Amino acid sequence: MSLRADQRDYKNAFKKHYHAYSNWQGTGSNLSRRLILAYCVECGLKYEVMKQECLIQTTDAQGEVKTALGQHDLRKLLKCLKKAGMYKFPAIKTRCGDSVHPEEYHQMCRYCIPPDE
């Protein structure tokens, strides 16, 4: 079950995550900072989708928009905003050789799985 959120929640989350990301100054690991950035982008995109679709709460969404709002896939959110293909989200290789795709970025950061550098 997804938690209900409204436009204001996503806008506030975007602002708070962006502030934390911008003011990081070495207070934690790079992977933690990347997690904040991933959630910042996700919340910002979800806010923009809700604003574009004139949705007050996520429960007001239907079809593709409802699916996109219930996931972490940045490409699906961009598709809802008619910006699909404008940004590149390459798969990231981990040290173990796994490929991490955009819908999994947050998991890579959350579990502190380092990229293959």
NUZADO-759594 format. One record per residue (C-alpha): x, y, z. Coordinates in nm, 3 decimals, decimal comma, padded with zeros to 5 digits, always signed. Example, Ala and Ser with C-alpha at 12.3 -4.5 7.8 and 13.67 -1.06 7.14 Angstrom:
2
+---------+---------+---------+
|    east |   north |      up |
+---------+---------+---------+
| +01,230 | -00,450 | +00,780 |
| +01,367 | -00,106 | +00,714 |
+---------+---------+---------+
This chain:
117
+---------+---------+---------+
|    east |   north |      up |
+---------+---------+---------+
| +00,000 | +00,000 | +00,000 |
| +00,128 | +00,345 | -00,089 |
| +00,103 | +00,628 | +00,155 |
| -00,121 | +00,911 | +00,048 |
| +00,060 | +01,232 | -00,030 |
| -00,047 | +01,561 | -00,178 |
| +00,127 | +01,820 | -00,395 |
| +00,241 | +02,015 | -00,092 |
| +00,405 | +01,705 | +00,059 |
| +00,611 | +01,642 | -00,255 |
| +00,704 | +02,007 | -00,293 |
| +00,819 | +02,028 | +00,070 |
| +01,009 | +01,700 | +00,040 |
| +01,184 | +01,826 | -00,273 |
| +01,286 | +02,150 | -00,099 |
| +01,410 | +01,974 | +00,216 |
| +01,604 | +01,709 | +00,025 |
| +01,754 | +01,974 | -00,205 |
| +01,858 | +02,182 | +00,096 |
| +02,018 | +01,879 | +00,261 |
| +02,197 | +01,784 | -00,062 |
| +02,320 | +02,139 | -00,125 |
| +02,446 | +02,185 | +00,230 |
| +02,602 | +01,840 | +00,272 |
| +02,962 | +01,963 | +00,325 |
| +03,111 | +01,624 | +00,403 |
| +02,872 | +01,536 | +00,686 |
| +02,831 | +01,182 | +00,560 |
| +02,918 | +00,938 | +00,286 |
| +02,889 | +01,009 | -00,085 |
| +02,638 | +00,725 | -00,114 |
| +02,416 | +00,889 | +00,149 |
| +02,440 | +01,217 | -00,038 |
| +02,344 | +01,039 | -00,361 |
| +02,041 | +00,889 | -00,186 |
| +01,927 | +01,237 | -00,084 |
| +01,973 | +01,351 | -00,446 |
| +01,775 | +01,053 | -00,580 |
| +01,484 | +01,131 | -00,348 |
| +01,512 | +01,502 | -00,424 |
| +01,472 | +01,439 | -00,797 |
| +01,195 | +01,184 | -00,744 |
| +00,992 | +01,416 | -00,520 |
| +01,042 | +01,711 | -00,754 |
| +00,924 | +01,509 | -01,053 |
| +00,623 | +01,372 | -00,865 |
| +00,528 | +01,726 | -00,762 |
| +00,551 | +01,842 | -01,125 |
| +00,339 | +01,549 | -01,246 |
| +00,072 | +01,621 | -00,986 |
| +00,073 | +01,991 | -01,071 |
| +00,048 | +01,922 | -01,445 |
| -00,237 | +01,674 | -01,395 |
| -00,416 | +01,904 | -01,145 |
| -00,407 | +01,634 | -00,877 |
| -00,447 | +01,724 | -00,512 |
| -00,354 | +01,380 | -00,372 |
| -00,184 | +01,077 | -00,522 |
| -00,510 | +00,885 | -00,475 |
| -00,669 | +01,114 | -00,737 |
| -00,439 | +00,975 | -01,010 |
| -00,546 | +00,724 | -01,274 |
| -00,374 | +00,491 | -01,521 |
| -00,011 | +00,557 | -01,616 |
| +00,011 | +00,856 | -01,385 |
| -00,105 | +00,651 | -01,087 |
| +00,153 | +00,383 | -01,170 |
| +00,433 | +00,639 | -01,209 |
| +00,347 | +00,811 | -00,880 |
| +00,360 | +00,476 | -00,699 |
| +00,711 | +00,387 | -00,818 |
| +01,066 | +00,521 | -00,808 |
| +01,120 | +00,514 | -01,186 |
| +01,243 | +00,857 | -01,294 |
| +01,193 | +00,769 | -01,662 |
| +00,822 | +00,697 | -01,611 |
| +00,778 | +01,027 | -01,428 |
| +00,954 | +01,211 | -01,712 |
| +00,728 | +01,032 | -01,960 |
| +00,423 | +01,167 | -01,775 |
| +00,575 | +01,514 | -01,811 |
| +00,631 | +01,454 | -02,184 |
| +01,006 | +01,480 | -02,134 |
| +01,094 | +01,116 | -02,199 |
| +01,430 | +01,078 | -02,370 |
| +01,546 | +01,431 | -02,284 |
| +01,769 | +01,308 | -02,003 |
| +02,007 | +01,014 | -01,995 |
| +01,996 | +00,768 | -01,706 |
| +02,266 | +00,512 | -01,775 |
| +02,285 | +00,182 | -01,596 |
| +02,550 | +00,199 | -01,323 |
| +02,781 | -00,097 | -01,272 |
| +02,849 | -00,204 | -00,914 |
| +03,177 | -00,347 | -00,786 |
| +03,011 | -00,690 | -00,804 |
| +02,930 | -00,641 | -01,172 |
| +02,554 | -00,583 | -01,137 |
| +02,381 | -00,323 | -01,354 |
| +02,165 | -00,077 | -01,162 |
| +01,891 | +00,089 | -01,368 |
| +01,720 | +00,422 | -01,289 |
| +01,427 | +00,265 | -01,104 |
| +01,682 | +00,099 | -00,873 |
| +01,913 | +00,398 | -00,809 |
| +01,760 | +00,464 | -00,467 |
| +01,823 | +00,102 | -00,360 |
| +02,187 | +00,120 | -00,461 |
| +02,231 | +00,429 | -00,245 |
| +02,011 | +00,308 | +00,041 |
| +02,211 | -00,013 | +00,079 |
| +02,544 | +00,171 | +00,024 |
| +02,640 | -00,045 | -00,273 |
| +02,944 | +00,124 | -00,424 |
| +02,969 | +00,179 | -00,799 |
| +03,253 | +00,027 | -00,996 |
| +03,483 | +00,323 | -01,035 |
+---------+---------+---------+
